[in-house]
């Protein structure tokens, strides 16, 4: 059966949102926001902070596995931190070769590594050697940094170095998140390597999902912003006969989100965290956009919750 995977999204898809989205259903696996690795072995608290699900067997409250993603350019340090993540309970390791953030790329992390496929291969090989042959190792890449000329070279380096599977975000770093996603390039990559490939990019609806599978040839698809804007997207893909979530259906989930934010997020950041998701929901739900307008000047969490409940 094909899998639907929740993408790692820095500053957005934290454990709170992972909990809410996996409660809706349809998601088979989550990948964390990246844990940045320099040249040091990180203390356990760093892993627990970005993946508190480690305290519960590496799964969300809905029982969906959560895989830790590491970002960096130091092969040995990445290997050591991968070992630690597995020891703490992560069901596998994911390596980030796709982050487009300027601050990350300036420090030689994320998508900029795609300029040097040999370096990418060295990182994957080092992590594979560190974690042994049986631990699950995946990687996520874009089609390139400035252009797509090294896309297949990078994919082959990742596969040849011992990764079990590869996620391809079907755009370059320069293309960012601008449509279209070049799913046909995923098909070219899939044909060039002998490990499973997972398609990612521009899946906003069930129709997009089907077309992505057809063009890319991939069974598995990773959902990012689409499932954040429309929390029942994975559920609808799995169960196309079910009615779409209405705003009424979504409100209880949003209130659960507020409760989790109140429990986990420092008070000065609580309002911004809730407004962030509500603003994104507003791109699909007009009621969410109206609610955002009502609360955008409110600072207290209690005032925000009261407005949402009214």
ABEGO torsion letter per residue (X at the ends): XBBBBBBBBBGABBAAAAAAAAAAEGBABBBBBBBBBBABBBBAAAAAAABAAAAAGGBBAAGBBBBBBBBEABAAAAAAAAAAAAAAGBBEBBBBAABABAAAAAAGBEAAAAABAAAAAAAAAAAAAAAEAABBBBBBBBAEAABAAAAAAAAAAAAAAGBABBBBBABBAAAEABOBBBAAAAAAAAAABABBBBBBEGBABAAAAAAAAAAAGBABBBBBAAAAABAAAAAAAABAABBBBBAAAAAAAAAAAAAAAAAABBAAAAAAAAAAAAAAAAAABAAAAAAAAAAAABABAAAAAAAAAX
